[in-house]
Amino acid sequence: MLRAQWLGDGHVQVPADTIPAGLWDDLAAEATKLEHDAIPRERTVPGLQTLRDGSITSPQRCHVHPGGEALKTLVRHPALMEVACEATGSTRMVAIRWGYKWYRPGDHMQVHRDEGKCTITYSAGLVGDLGTMGWLPNLRWLPSREIADRFSGEEFPHDDGTFPVLHRVMTGFDGVRVPHWRPPYEQDLGVMVTCCFASRA
């Protein structure tokens, strides 16, 4: 079932009851503790640029931090590996990056594709309402150059394609193929947890 959903929609959920509530509380506490050390991530070069690995970079603004022990515990949780393997058809996955993202009013990510080695990317809302992520699975197999040209003059596409960034529920998505974006954040504060797995078989 997860495999069919992945091939159709490009995203799947980790069952909500598999991640202990106490771990989510630990993550929220860790994010609060680390916020003063968060690093600004701001890319202001206009337009979309395609890279050699097929990824697409674009203007964005938020704050980031690689996290601590609580986040590492989440990344090691077997449910993430199980869902990733079942959805993507891989037999072995390895976590290659993870972190927290802080969004404040106006923070955003324009249309992009994730780095080529990320077979599946997970995210979840940790603090606040993270709203929805722009999502265009119908363009999944379009070459990156065509994506960049198509959206070169459009910061945030006017399209119905979205899926919610759920509160304390991990969603895995095919960010390396499906063009996606985050519109300007409108709440006081939103904290997201994210991690990326790469296939090793």
C-alpha positions in Angstrom: 0.0 0.0 0.0 2.8 2.4 0.9 4.5 1.6 -2.4 1.4 2.4 -4.4 0.9 5.7 -2.5 4.5 6.7 -3.0 4.3 6.0 -6.8 1.0 7.9 -7.0 1.2 10.8 -4.6 4.9 10.9 -3.9 4.4 11.1 -0.2 3.6 8.7 2.7 3.1 9.0 6.5 4.8 7.2 9.4 1.9 6.0 11.6 1.3 8.6 14.2 1.3 6.2 17.1 4.8 4.7 16.4 6.8 7.7 17.6 6.4 8.1 21.4 4.8 11.3 22.7 7.7 11.7 25.1 10.2 11.8 22.2 8.2 14.6 20.6 8.3 16.5 23.9 12.1 16.0 24.0 12.5 17.3 20.5 10.5 20.4 21.3 12.6 21.0 24.4 15.8 20.5 22.4 14.7 22.8 19.6 13.9 25.5 22.2 17.3 25.1 23.8 19.1 25.3 20.4 17.2 28.1 18.9 19.7 30.8 20.0 22.5 28.9 18.1 20.4 28.4 14.9 22.2 29.5 11.7 20.5 31.9 9.2 19.9 30.2 5.9 19.2 32.9 3.3 19.7 32.6 -0.4 18.8 35.7 -2.3 20.1 34.9 -5.8 16.9 35.3 -7.9 15.6 32.5 -10.1 16.0 28.7 -10.1 19.4 27.1 -10.7 19.9 23.5 -11.7 22.8 21.6 -10.2 24.8 18.7 -11.6 23.0 16.1 -9.4 19.6 17.2 -10.8 18.6 19.3 -7.8 17.2 22.8 -8.1 18.1 25.6 -5.8 16.1 28.8 -5.3 15.6 31.7 -3.0 14.9 30.8 0.6 15.0 32.1 4.2 14.8 30.4 7.5 17.1 29.4 10.4 18.6 25.9 10.8 20.4 23.7 13.3 21.6 20.1 13.0 20.1 19.2 16.3 21.3 17.1 19.2 20.6 13.7 20.9 16.8 13.9 20.8 16.9 14.4 17.0 19.4 11.6 16.6 17.0 9.3 18.5 14.2 10.2 16.1 16.3 9.5 13.1 17.3 6.1 14.5 13.7 5.1 15.1 13.0 1.9 13.2 9.6 3.1 11.9 11.4 5.7 9.7 13.6 3.0 8.1 10.7 0.6 7.7 8.4 3.2 6.0 11.2 4.4 3.8 12.1 0.9 2.5 8.5 -0.1 1.9 7.6 3.1 0.1 10.7 3.4 -2.1 11.3 -0.3 -2.7 14.8 -0.2 -1.2 16.1 -2.9 1.0 18.5 -0.7 3.0 18.4 3.0 3.8 20.9 5.3 5.6 20.1 8.6 7.2 22.5 11.2 5.7 21.3 14.5 7.1 18.8 15.9 9.7 18.0 19.1 11.5 15.6 21.6 12.8 14.2 24.6 10.8 12.7 27.7 12.4 10.2 29.7 10.4 9.1 33.3 11.3 6.9 35.7 9.4 8.0 36.0 5.7 10.4 33.0 5.8 10.0 30.8 2.7 11.5 28.4 0.2 10.7 28.9 -3.5 10.3 26.0 -5.9 13.1 23.5 -5.6 14.2 19.9 -5.8 16.2 18.2 -3.0 19.8 17.1 -3.5 20.1 14.0 -5.7 21.3 11.6 -3.0 18.1 12.0 -0.9 15.9 9.0 -1.7 13.3 10.1 0.8 13.0 13.2 2.9 10.9 13.3 6.1 9.4 16.4 7.8 7.0 17.1 10.6 5.7 20.2 12.4 7.1 20.4 15.9 6.0 23.8 17.2 3.3 26.0 15.7 1.2 25.5 12.6 3.5 24.8 9.6 0.6 24.9 7.1 1.0 23.2 3.8 3.8 22.6 1.3 3.4 23.3 -2.4 3.6 20.0 -4.3 3.5 19.2 -8.0 3.7 15.4 -8.4 2.4 15.7 -12.0 5.8 17.2 -12.9 7.8 14.5 -11.2 9.5 13.2 -14.3 10.1 16.5 -16.0 13.8 17.4 -16.4 15.1 19.9 -13.9 16.0 22.4 -16.6 12.4 22.4 -17.8 11.2 22.9 -14.2 13.6 25.8 -13.7 12.5 27.5 -17.0 8.8 26.9 -16.2 8.9 28.6 -12.8 11.7 31.2 -13.4 9.3 34.1 -13.1 6.9 32.6 -10.6 8.1 32.7 -6.9 5.2 30.6 -5.6 3.1 28.8 -8.1 -0.7 29.4 -8.0 -1.6 25.7 -8.0 -3.8 23.4 -6.0 -1.0 20.9 -5.4 -0.3 20.9 -1.7 0.0 18.5 1.3 -0.1 19.4 5.0 3.0 19.5 7.2 1.3 17.6 10.0 1.9 18.4 13.7 4.2 15.7 15.2 3.6 13.2 12.4 6.4 12.3 10.1 5.7 12.5 6.3 8.1 11.1 3.9 8.2 12.6 0.4 10.0 12.3 -2.9 11.6 15.7 -2.8 14.4 14.8 -5.2 11.9 14.4 -8.0 8.7 16.3 -7.2 9.0 20.2 -7.4 7.9 21.7 -4.0 8.0 24.9 -2.1 7.0 26.6 1.2 5.0 29.9 0.8 5.9 32.8 3.1 5.2 31.9 6.7 2.4 33.9 8.3 2.4 32.8 12.0 4.6 34.0 14.8 6.8 30.8 14.9 6.9 27.4 13.3 9.5 24.8 14.0 10.0 21.8 11.7 12.0 18.7 12.1 13.5 17.1 9.0 15.7 14.3 7.9 16.8 12.6 4.7 17.5 8.9 3.9 19.5 7.6 1.0 19.1 4.1 -0.5 22.1 1.7 -0.1 20.5 -1.2 -2.0 
